[in-house]
Amino acid sequence: MKQIDLIKHIRKYGCVFLREGGSHSVWCNTFTGRTSTIPRHNEINTHIGKKICEDLGVPIIKKR
């Protein structure tokens, strides 16, 4: 999946950007207080995308 699609999906469920790490961005769900890191790559493995959604407590993104 594309990184931009994942970010649009998690933003829809109340997640906000916290800070940049070395090669990752840290995001937080404002409703649950849960955080996760998103790698800064154009393409993100589908399994990693699912894990990020689970970590943040948002619905898993559907494949299109």
N, CA, C, O and CB atoms as a CASP TS submission, in Angstrom:
PFRMAT TS
TARGET T0000
AUTHOR 0000-0000-0000
METHOD Language model
MODEL 1
PARENT N/A
ATOM      1  N   MET     1       0.838  -1.170   0.000  1.00  0.00           N
ATOM      2  CA  MET     1       0.000   0.000   0.000  1.00  0.00           C
ATOM      3  C   MET     1       0.886   1.239   0.000  1.00  0.00           C
ATOM      4  O   MET     1       2.039   1.184   0.430  1.00  0.00           O
ATOM      5  CB  MET     1      -0.955  -0.005   1.209  1.00  0.00           C
ATOM      6  N   LYS     2       0.365   2.318  -0.467  1.00  0.00           N
ATOM      7  CA  LYS     2       1.103   3.569  -0.482  1.00  0.00           C
ATOM      8  C   LYS     2       1.056   4.212   0.903  1.00  0.00           C
ATOM      9  O   LYS     2       0.046   4.139   1.602  1.00  0.00           O
ATOM     10  CB  LYS     2       0.533   4.528  -1.550  1.00  0.00           C
ATOM     11  N   GLN     3       2.164   4.839   1.284  1.00  0.00           N
ATOM     12  CA  GLN     3       2.239   5.489   2.594  1.00  0.00           C
ATOM     13  C   GLN     3       1.162   6.568   2.720  1.00  0.00           C
ATOM     14  O   GLN     3       0.530   6.690   3.770  1.00  0.00           O
ATOM     15  CB  GLN     3       3.640   6.103   2.815  1.00  0.00           C
ATOM     16  N   ILE     4       0.952   7.343   1.668  1.00  0.00           N
ATOM     17  CA  ILE     4      -0.023   8.440   1.725  1.00  0.00           C
ATOM     18  C   ILE     4      -1.436   7.898   1.973  1.00  0.00           C
ATOM     19  O   ILE     4      -2.220   8.535   2.676  1.00  0.00           O
ATOM     20  CB  ILE     4       0.011   9.261   0.412  1.00  0.00           C
ATOM     21  N   ASP     5      -1.770   6.739   1.410  1.00  0.00           N
ATOM     22  CA  ASP     5      -3.093   6.137   1.637  1.00  0.00           C
ATOM     23  C   ASP     5      -3.259   5.719   3.095  1.00  0.00           C
ATOM     24  O   ASP     5      -4.327   5.901   3.681  1.00  0.00           O
ATOM     25  CB  ASP     5      -3.298   4.918   0.712  1.00  0.00           C
ATOM     26  N   LEU     6      -2.203   5.159   3.677  1.00  0.00           N
ATOM     27  CA  LEU     6      -2.248   4.766   5.086  1.00  0.00           C
ATOM     28  C   LEU     6      -2.418   5.992   5.977  1.00  0.00           C
ATOM     29  O   LEU     6      -3.201   5.961   6.927  1.00  0.00           O
ATOM     30  CB  LEU     6      -0.971   3.996   5.475  1.00  0.00           C
ATOM     31  N   ILE     7      -1.700   7.063   5.685  1.00  0.00           N
ATOM     32  CA  ILE     7      -1.793   8.280   6.499  1.00  0.00           C
ATOM     33  C   ILE     7      -3.183   8.895   6.391  1.00  0.00           C
ATOM     34  O   ILE     7      -3.735   9.346   7.395  1.00  0.00           O
ATOM     35  CB  ILE     7      -0.725   9.304   6.068  1.00  0.00           C
ATOM     36  N   LYS     8      -3.756   8.921   5.194  1.00  0.00           N
ATOM     37  CA  LYS     8      -5.128   9.437   5.028  1.00  0.00           C
ATOM     38  C   LYS     8      -6.108   8.607   5.856  1.00  0.00           C
ATOM     39  O   LYS     8      -7.014   9.148   6.489  1.00  0.00           O
ATOM     40  CB  LYS     8      -5.547   9.424   3.529  1.00  0.00           C
ATOM     41  N   HIS     9      -5.915   7.290   5.843  1.00  0.00           N
ATOM     42  CA  HIS     9      -6.804   6.383   6.577  1.00  0.00           C
ATOM     43  C   HIS     9      -6.731   6.631   8.088  1.00  0.00           C
ATOM     44  O   HIS     9      -7.766   6.745   8.744  1.00  0.00           O
ATOM     45  CB  HIS     9      -6.445   4.920   6.267  1.00  0.00           C
ATOM     46  N   ILE    10      -5.526   6.713   8.638  1.00  0.00           N
ATOM     47  CA  ILE    10      -5.425   6.883  10.088  1.00  0.00           C
ATOM     48  C   ILE    10      -5.845   8.282  10.530  1.00  0.00           C
ATOM     49  O   ILE    10      -6.359   8.450  11.637  1.00  0.00           O
ATOM     50  CB  ILE    10      -4.002   6.604  10.549  1.00  0.00           C
ATOM     51  N   ARG    11      -5.634   9.287   9.683  1.00  0.00           N
ATOM     52  CA  ARG    11      -6.096  10.651  10.015  1.00  0.00           C
ATOM     53  C   ARG    11      -7.615  10.699  10.120  1.00  0.00           C
ATOM     54  O   ARG    11      -8.167  11.430  10.942  1.00  0.00           O
ATOM     55  CB  ARG    11      -5.611  11.665   8.953  1.00  0.00           C
ATOM     56  N   LYS    12      -8.283   9.913   9.278  1.00  0.00           N
ATOM     57  CA  LYS    12      -9.748   9.866   9.285  1.00  0.00           C
ATOM     58  C   LYS    12     -10.281   9.407  10.646  1.00  0.00           C
ATOM     59  O   LYS    12     -11.399   9.752  11.028  1.00  0.00           O
ATOM     60  CB  LYS    12     -10.257   8.928   8.177  1.00  0.00           C
ATOM     61  N   TYR    13      -9.476   8.631  11.372  1.00  0.00           N
ATOM     62  CA  TYR    13      -9.882   8.099  12.670  1.00  0.00           C
ATOM     63  C   TYR    13      -9.233   8.822  13.849  1.00  0.00           C
ATOM     64  O   TYR    13      -9.138   8.261  14.940  1.00  0.00           O
ATOM     65  CB  TYR    13      -9.551   6.637  12.741  1.00  0.00           C
ATOM     66  N   GLY    14      -8.786  10.062  13.638  1.00  0.00           N
ATOM     67  CA  GLY    14      -8.326  10.896  14.746  1.00  0.00           C
ATOM     68  C   GLY    14      -6.855  10.813  15.084  1.00  0.00           C
ATOM     69  O   GLY    14      -6.451  11.276  16.151  1.00  0.00           O
ATOM     70  N   CYS    15      -6.043  10.244  14.223  1.00  0.00           N
ATOM     71  CA  CYS    15      -4.607  10.155  14.497  1.00  0.00           C
ATOM     72  C   CYS    15      -3.898  11.420  14.033  1.00  0.00           C
ATOM     73  O   CYS    15      -4.247  12.007  13.010  1.00  0.00           O
ATOM     74  CB  CYS    15      -3.997   8.918  13.808  1.00  0.00           C
ATOM     75  N   VAL    16      -2.902  11.824  14.800  1.00  0.00           N
ATOM     76  CA  VAL    16      -2.141  13.029  14.483  1.00  0.00           C
ATOM     77  C   VAL    16      -0.647  12.720  14.494  1.00  0.00           C
ATOM     78  O   VAL    16      -0.190  11.798  15.169  1.00  0.00           O
ATOM     79  CB  VAL    16      -2.467  14.160  15.481  1.00  0.00           C
ATOM     80  N   PHE    17       0.095  13.508  13.737  1.00  0.00           N
ATOM     81  CA  PHE    17       1.541  13.378  13.666  1.00  0.00           C
ATOM     82  C   PHE    17       2.159  13.938  14.940  1.00  0.00           C
ATOM     83  O   PHE    17       1.799  15.032  15.373  1.00  0.00           O
ATOM     84  CB  PHE    17       2.102  14.101  12.419  1.00  0.00           C
ATOM     85  N   LEU    18       3.090  13.196  15.546  1.00  0.00           N
ATOM     86  CA  LEU    18       3.784  13.669  16.743  1.00  0.00           C
ATOM     87  C   LEU    18       5.171  14.206  16.433  1.00  0.00           C
ATOM     88  O   LEU    18       5.489  15.354  16.744  1.00  0.00           O
ATOM     89  CB  LEU    18       3.889  12.554  17.756  1.00  0.00           C
ATOM     90  N   ARG    19       6.009  13.351  15.805  1.00  0.00           N
ATOM     91  CA  ARG    19       7.387  13.774  15.552  1.00  0.00           C
ATOM     92  C   ARG    19       8.029  12.862  14.517  1.00  0.00           C
ATOM     93  O   ARG    19       7.500  11.804  14.176  1.00  0.00           O
ATOM     94  CB  ARG    19       8.211  13.771  16.858  1.00  0.00           C
ATOM     95  N   GLU    20       9.192  13.305  14.024  1.00  0.00           N
ATOM     96  CA  GLU    20       9.983  12.513  13.089  1.00  0.00           C
ATOM     97  C   GLU    20      11.063  11.774  13.856  1.00  0.00           C
ATOM     98  O   GLU    20      11.671  12.328  14.773  1.00  0.00           O
ATOM     99  CB  GLU    20      10.605  13.406  11.984  1.00  0.00           C
ATOM    100  N   GLY    21      11.298  10.551  13.492  1.00  0.00           N
ATOM    101  CA  GLY    21      12.410   9.790  14.035  1.00  0.00           C
ATOM    102  C   GLY    21      13.487   9.693  12.974  1.00  0.00           C
ATOM    103  O   GLY    21      13.480  10.464  12.015  1.00  0.00           O
ATOM    104  N   GLY    22      14.407   8.764  13.129  1.00  0.00           N
ATOM    105  CA  GLY    22      15.480   8.600  12.155  1.00  0.00           C
ATOM    106  C   GLY    22      14.958   8.256  10.764  1.00  0.00           C
ATOM    107  O   GLY    22      15.265   8.958   9.800  1.00  0.00           O
ATOM    108  N   SER    23      14.185   7.198  10.649  1.00  0.00           N
ATOM    109  CA  SER    23      13.616   6.813   9.359  1.00  0.00           C
ATOM    110  C   SER    23      12.124   6.510   9.474  1.00  0.00           C
ATOM    111  O   SER    23      11.536   5.893   8.586  1.00  0.00           O
ATOM    112  CB  SER    23      14.353   5.597   8.798  1.00  0.00           C
ATOM    113  N   HIS    24      11.516   6.953  10.585  1.00  0.00           N
ATOM    114  CA  HIS    24      10.103   6.717  10.827  1.00  0.00           C
ATOM    115  C   HIS    24       9.433   7.999  11.315  1.00  0.00           C
ATOM    116  O   HIS    24      10.095   8.902  11.825  1.00  0.00           O
ATOM    117  CB  HIS    24       9.910   5.583  11.847  1.00  0.00           C
ATOM    118  N   SER    25       8.117   8.065  11.153  1.00  0.00           N
ATOM    119  CA  SER    25       7.312   9.135  11.707  1.00  0.00           C
ATOM    120  C   SER    25       6.473   8.541  12.826  1.00  0.00           C
ATOM    121  O   SER    25       5.971   7.425  12.694  1.00  0.00           O
ATOM    122  CB  SER    25       6.419   9.811  10.615  1.00  0.00           C
ATOM    123  N   VAL    26       6.315   9.261  13.913  1.00  0.00           N
ATOM    124  CA  VAL    26       5.540   8.769  15.051  1.00  0.00           C
ATOM    125  C   VAL    26       4.164   9.428  15.014  1.00  0.00           C
ATOM    126  O   VAL    26       4.047  10.650  14.926  1.00  0.00           O
ATOM    127  CB  VAL    26       6.271   9.063  16.409  1.00  0.00           C
ATOM    128  N   TRP    27       3.135   8.602  15.082  1.00  0.00           N
ATOM    129  CA  TRP    27       1.735   9.056  15.041  1.00  0.00           C
ATOM    130  C   TRP    27       1.016   8.613  16.304  1.00  0.00           C
ATOM    131  O   TRP    27       1.359   7.589  16.894  1.00  0.00           O
ATOM    132  CB  TRP    27       1.006   8.507  13.785  1.00  0.00           C
ATOM    133  N   CYS    28       0.019   9.384  16.718  1.00  0.00           N
ATOM    134  CA  CYS    28      -0.737   9.093  17.935  1.00  0.00           C
ATOM    135  C   CYS    28      -2.227   9.196  17.642  1.00  0.00           C
ATOM    136  O   CYS    28      -2.669  10.090  16.920  1.00  0.00           O
ATOM    137  CB  CYS    28      -0.338  10.058  19.082  1.00  0.00           C
ATOM    138  N   ASN    29      -2.995   8.273  18.207  1.00  0.00           N
ATOM    139  CA  ASN    29      -4.446   8.333  18.120  1.00  0.00           C
ATOM    140  C   ASN    29      -4.934   9.180  19.288  1.00  0.00           C
ATOM    141  O   ASN    29      -4.748   8.799  20.444  1.00  0.00           O
ATOM    142  CB  ASN    29      -5.090   6.897  18.139  1.00  0.00           C
ATOM    143  N   THR    30      -5.553  10.322  19.006  1.00  0.00           N
ATOM    144  CA  THR    30      -5.974  11.246  20.054  1.00  0.00           C
ATOM    145  C   THR    30      -7.103  10.683  20.917  1.00  0.00           C
ATOM    146  O   THR    30      -7.281  11.114  22.056  1.00  0.00           O
ATOM    147  CB  THR    30      -6.411  12.554  19.437  1.00  0.00           C
ATOM    148  N   PHE    31      -7.859   9.733  20.392  1.00  0.00           N
ATOM    149  CA  PHE    31      -8.973   9.168  21.155  1.00  0.00           C
ATOM    150  C   PHE    31      -8.507   8.096  22.137  1.00  0.00           C
ATOM    151  O   PHE    31      -9.031   7.996  23.246  1.00  0.00           O
ATOM    152  CB  PHE    31     -10.010   8.583  20.208  1.00  0.00           C
ATOM    153  N   THR    32      -7.522   7.295  21.729  1.00  0.00           N
ATOM    154  CA  THR    32      -7.087   6.182  22.567  1.00  0.00           C
ATOM    155  C   THR    32      -5.746   6.443  23.253  1.00  0.00           C
ATOM    156  O   THR    32      -5.414   5.774  24.231  1.00  0.00           O
ATOM    157  CB  THR    32      -6.992   4.927  21.737  1.00  0.00           C
ATOM    158  N   GLY    33      -4.978   7.405  22.754  1.00  0.00           N
ATOM    159  CA  GLY    33      -3.660   7.686  23.315  1.00  0.00           C
ATOM    160  C   GLY    33      -2.588   6.705  22.859  1.00  0.00           C
ATOM    161  O   GLY    33      -1.459   6.758  23.346  1.00  0.00           O
ATOM    162  N   ARG    34      -2.923   5.812  21.935  1.00  0.00           N
ATOM    163  CA  ARG    34      -1.975   4.814  21.448  1.00  0.00           C
ATOM    164  C   ARG    34      -1.089   5.412  20.365  1.00  0.00           C
ATOM    165  O   ARG    34      -1.533   6.264  19.596  1.00  0.00           O
ATOM    166  CB  ARG    34      -2.716   3.578  20.912  1.00  0.00           C
ATOM    167  N   THR    35       0.168   4.965  20.303  1.00  0.00           N
ATOM    168  CA  THR    35       1.105   5.485  19.312  1.00  0.00           C
ATOM    169  C   THR    35       1.663   4.355  18.454  1.00  0.00           C
ATOM    170  O   THR    35       1.629   3.185  18.833  1.00  0.00           O
ATOM    171  CB  THR    35       2.248   6.245  20.000  1.00  0.00           C
ATOM    172  N   SER    36       2.174   4.737  17.295  1.00  0.00           N
ATOM    173  CA  SER    36       2.826   3.793  16.393  1.00  0.00           C
ATOM    174  C   SER    36       3.777   4.565  15.491  1.00  0.00           C
ATOM    175  O   SER    36       3.642   5.776  15.313  1.00  0.00           O
ATOM    176  CB  SER    36       1.781   2.997  15.552  1.00  0.00           C
ATOM    177  N   THR    37       4.731   3.852  14.930  1.00  0.00           N
ATOM    178  CA  THR    37       5.661   4.477  13.988  1.00  0.00           C
ATOM    179  C   THR    37       5.327   4.015  12.579  1.00  0.00           C
ATOM    180  O   THR    37       4.947   2.865  12.358  1.00  0.00           O
ATOM    181  CB  THR    37       7.137   4.134  14.342  1.00  0.00           C
ATOM    182  N   ILE    38       5.476   4.937  11.626  1.00  0.00           N
ATOM    183  CA  ILE    38       5.232   4.635  10.225  1.00  0.00           C
ATOM    184  C   ILE    38       6.523   4.879   9.471  1.00  0.00           C
ATOM    185  O   ILE    38       7.074   5.979   9.529  1.00  0.00           O
ATOM    186  CB  ILE    38       4.063   5.492   9.645  1.00  0.00           C
ATOM    187  N   PRO    39       7.022   3.861   8.756  1.00  0.00           N
ATOM    188  CA  PRO    39       8.257   4.051   7.998  1.00  0.00           C
ATOM    189  C   PRO    39       8.057   5.070   6.878  1.00  0.00           C
ATOM    190  O   PRO    39       6.980   5.151   6.287  1.00  0.00           O
ATOM    191  CB  PRO    39       8.743   2.714   7.418  1.00  0.00           C
ATOM    192  N   ARG    40       9.099   5.841   6.594  1.00  0.00           N
ATOM    193  CA  ARG    40       9.017   6.837   5.526  1.00  0.00           C
ATOM    194  C   ARG    40       9.493   6.216   4.212  1.00  0.00           C
ATOM    195  O   ARG    40      10.595   6.490   3.735  1.00  0.00           O
ATOM    196  CB  ARG    40       9.864   8.099   5.877  1.00  0.00           C
ATOM    197  N   HIS    41       8.637   5.377   3.646  1.00  0.00           N
ATOM    198  CA  HIS    41       8.875   4.761   2.348  1.00  0.00           C
ATOM    199  C   HIS    41       7.637   5.018   1.504  1.00  0.00           C
ATOM    200  O   HIS    41       6.541   5.182   2.039  1.00  0.00           O
ATOM    201  CB  HIS    41       9.182   3.220   2.476  1.00  0.00           C
ATOM    202  N   ASN    42       7.807   5.053   0.193  1.00  0.00           N
ATOM    203  CA  ASN    42       6.641   5.251  -0.671  1.00  0.00           C
ATOM    204  C   ASN    42       5.670   4.084  -0.570  1.00  0.00           C
ATOM    205  O   ASN    42       4.454   4.276  -0.543  1.00  0.00           O
ATOM    206  CB  ASN    42       7.079   5.436  -2.122  1.00  0.00           C
ATOM    207  N   GLU    43       6.208   2.886  -0.514  1.00  0.00           N
ATOM    208  CA  GLU    43       5.388   1.672  -0.401  1.00  0.00           C
ATOM    209  C   GLU    43       5.610   1.036   0.966  1.00  0.00           C
ATOM    210  O   GLU    43       6.743   0.911   1.431  1.00  0.00           O
ATOM    211  CB  GLU    43       5.726   0.659  -1.536  1.00  0.00           C
ATOM    212  N   ILE    44       4.514   0.638   1.599  1.00  0.00           N
ATOM    213  CA  ILE    44       4.569  -0.023   2.900  1.00  0.00           C
ATOM    214  C   ILE    44       3.942  -1.403   2.745  1.00  0.00           C
ATOM    215  O   ILE    44       2.870  -1.540   2.156  1.00  0.00           O
ATOM    216  CB  ILE    44       3.833   0.818   4.010  1.00  0.00           C
ATOM    217  N   ASN    45       4.607  -2.417   3.269  1.00  0.00           N
ATOM    218  CA  ASN    45       4.116  -3.784   3.227  1.00  0.00           C
ATOM    219  C   ASN    45       2.713  -3.840   3.846  1.00  0.00           C
ATOM    220  O   ASN    45       2.450  -3.185   4.854  1.00  0.00           O
ATOM    221  CB  ASN    45       5.090  -4.740   3.969  1.00  0.00           C
ATOM    222  N   THR    46       1.825  -4.619   3.245  1.00  0.00           N
ATOM    223  CA  THR    46       0.447  -4.727   3.723  1.00  0.00           C
ATOM    224  C   THR    46       0.378  -5.208   5.167  1.00  0.00           C
ATOM    225  O   THR    46      -0.450  -4.720   5.937  1.00  0.00           O
ATOM    226  CB  THR    46      -0.340  -5.669   2.833  1.00  0.00           C
ATOM    227  N   HIS    47       1.225  -6.148   5.545  1.00  0.00           N
ATOM    228  CA  HIS    47       1.230  -6.659   6.917  1.00  0.00           C
ATOM    229  C   HIS    47       1.649  -5.579   7.906  1.00  0.00           C
ATOM    230  O   HIS    47       1.104  -5.493   9.006  1.00  0.00           O
ATOM    231  CB  HIS    47       2.163  -7.865   7.033  1.00  0.00           C
ATOM    232  N   ILE    48       2.602  -4.769   7.519  1.00  0.00           N
ATOM    233  CA  ILE    48       3.029  -3.668   8.389  1.00  0.00           C
ATOM    234  C   ILE    48       1.909  -2.643   8.514  1.00  0.00           C
ATOM    235  O   ILE    48       1.683  -2.105   9.598  1.00  0.00           O
ATOM    236  CB  ILE    48       4.317  -2.996   7.842  1.00  0.00           C
ATOM    237  N   GLY    49       1.202  -2.367   7.417  1.00  0.00           N
ATOM    238  CA  GLY    49       0.067  -1.442   7.455  1.00  0.00           C
ATOM    239  C   GLY    49      -1.024  -1.921   8.405  1.00  0.00           C
ATOM    240  O   GLY    49      -1.597  -1.127   9.151  1.00  0.00           O
ATOM    241  N   LYS    50      -1.308  -3.216   8.376  1.00  0.00           N
ATOM    242  CA  LYS    50      -2.310  -3.787   9.283  1.00  0.00           C
ATOM    243  C   LYS    50      -1.865  -3.654  10.735  1.00  0.00           C
ATOM    244  O   LYS    50      -2.661  -3.322  11.614  1.00  0.00           O
ATOM    245  CB  LYS    50      -2.566  -5.266   8.944  1.00  0.00           C
ATOM    246  N   LYS    51      -0.576  -3.918  10.974  1.00  0.00           N
ATOM    247  CA  LYS    51      -0.032  -3.826  12.335  1.00  0.00           C
ATOM    248  C   LYS    51      -0.101  -2.385  12.853  1.00  0.00           C
ATOM    249  O   LYS    51      -0.417  -2.164  14.022  1.00  0.00           O
ATOM    250  CB  LYS    51       1.429  -4.334  12.369  1.00  0.00           C
ATOM    251  N   ILE    52       0.188  -1.422  12.006  1.00  0.00           N
ATOM    252  CA  ILE    52       0.114  -0.010  12.399  1.00  0.00           C
ATOM    253  C   ILE    52      -1.318   0.343  12.786  1.00  0.00           C
ATOM    254  O   ILE    52      -1.542   1.016  13.792  1.00  0.00           O
ATOM    255  CB  ILE    52       0.610   0.913  11.249  1.00  0.00           C
ATOM    256  N   CYS    53      -2.285  -0.107  11.993  1.00  0.00           N
ATOM    257  CA  CYS    53      -3.699   0.156  12.307  1.00  0.00           C
ATOM    258  C   CYS    53      -4.076  -0.473  13.647  1.00  0.00           C
ATOM    259  O   CYS    53      -4.760   0.155  14.455  1.00  0.00           O
ATOM    260  CB  CYS    53      -4.618  -0.389  11.184  1.00  0.00           C
ATOM    261  N   GLU    54      -3.639  -1.697  13.885  1.00  0.00           N
ATOM    262  CA  GLU    54      -3.919  -2.360  15.157  1.00  0.00           C
ATOM    263  C   GLU    54      -3.279  -1.607  16.318  1.00  0.00           C
ATOM    264  O   GLU    54      -3.907  -1.414  17.359  1.00  0.00           O
ATOM    265  CB  GLU    54      -3.417  -3.808  15.128  1.00  0.00           C
ATOM    266  N   ASP    55      -2.025  -1.181  16.138  1.00  0.00           N
ATOM    267  CA  ASP    55      -1.324  -0.445  17.193  1.00  0.00           C
ATOM    268  C   ASP    55      -2.055   0.841  17.559  1.00  0.00           C
ATOM    269  O   ASP    55      -2.120   1.212  18.731  1.00  0.00           O
ATOM    270  CB  ASP    55       0.104  -0.123  16.756  1.00  0.00           C
ATOM    271  N   LEU    56      -2.608   1.523  16.550  1.00  0.00           N
ATOM    272  CA  LEU    56      -3.286   2.796  16.787  1.00  0.00           C
ATOM    273  C   LEU    56      -4.749   2.623  17.199  1.00  0.00           C
ATOM    274  O   LEU    56      -5.384   3.578  17.645  1.00  0.00           O
ATOM    275  CB  LEU    56      -3.209   3.652  15.545  1.00  0.00           C
ATOM    276  N   GLY    57      -5.279   1.423  17.054  1.00  0.00           N
ATOM    277  CA  GLY    57      -6.662   1.170  17.434  1.00  0.00           C
ATOM    278  C   GLY    57      -7.667   1.679  16.414  1.00  0.00           C
ATOM    279  O   GLY    57      -8.772   2.082  16.776  1.00  0.00           O
ATOM    280  N   VAL    58      -7.290   1.661  15.140  1.00  0.00           N
ATOM    281  CA  VAL    58      -8.215   2.067  14.069  1.00  0.00           C
ATOM    282  C   VAL    58      -8.556   0.837  13.240  1.00  0.00           C
ATOM    283  O   VAL    58      -7.819  -0.148  13.276  1.00  0.00           O
ATOM    284  CB  VAL    58      -7.592   3.196  13.166  1.00  0.00           C
ATOM    285  N   PRO    59      -9.666   0.873  12.487  1.00  0.00           N
ATOM    286  CA  PRO    59     -10.009  -0.269  11.630  1.00  0.00           C
ATOM    287  C   PRO    59      -8.900  -0.542  10.620  1.00  0.00           C
ATOM    288  O   PRO    59      -8.238   0.384  10.150  1.00  0.00           O
ATOM    289  CB  PRO    59     -11.340  -0.014  10.897  1.00  0.00           C
ATOM    290  N   ILE    60      -8.705  -1.790  10.297  1.00  0.00           N
ATOM    291  CA  ILE    60      -7.678  -2.172   9.334  1.00  0.00           C
ATOM    292  C   ILE    60      -8.086  -1.689   7.951  1.00  0.00           C
ATOM    293  O   ILE    60      -9.234  -1.839   7.533  1.00  0.00           O
ATOM    294  CB  ILE    60      -7.453  -3.707   9.336  1.00  0.00           C
ATOM    295  N   ILE    61      -7.126  -1.109   7.257  1.00  0.00           N
ATOM    296  CA  ILE    61      -7.388  -0.570   5.918  1.00  0.00           C
ATOM    297  C   ILE    61      -7.711  -1.720   4.962  1.00  0.00           C
ATOM    298  O   ILE    61      -7.056  -2.762   4.974  1.00  0.00           O
ATOM    299  CB  ILE    61      -6.165   0.250   5.398  1.00  0.00           C
ATOM    300  N   LYS    62      -8.727  -1.506   4.144  1.00  0.00           N
ATOM    301  CA  LYS    62      -9.147  -2.518   3.176  1.00  0.00           C
ATOM    302  C   LYS    62      -8.311  -2.386   1.913  1.00  0.00           C
ATOM    303  O   LYS    62      -7.956  -1.282   1.500  1.00  0.00           O
ATOM    304  CB  LYS    62     -10.656  -2.383   2.849  1.00  0.00           C
ATOM    305  N   LYS    63      -8.005  -3.518   1.310  1.00  0.00           N
ATOM    306  CA  LYS    63      -7.281  -3.517   0.049  1.00  0.00           C
ATOM    307  C   LYS    63      -8.222  -3.095  -1.069  1.00  0.00           C
ATOM    308  O   LYS    63      -9.381  -3.509  -1.092  1.00  0.00           O
ATOM    309  CB  LYS    63      -6.671  -4.909  -0.241  1.00  0.00           C
ATOM    310  N   ARG    64      -7.738  -2.276  -1.995  1.00  0.00           N
ATOM    311  CA  ARG    64      -8.592  -1.817  -3.102  1.00  0.00           C
ATOM    312  C   ARG    64      -8.254  -2.519  -4.370  1.00  0.00           C
ATOM    313  O   ARG    64      -8.871  -2.259  -5.402  1.00  0.00           O
ATOM    314  CB  ARG    64      -8.469  -0.328  -3.303  1.00  0.00           C
TER
END
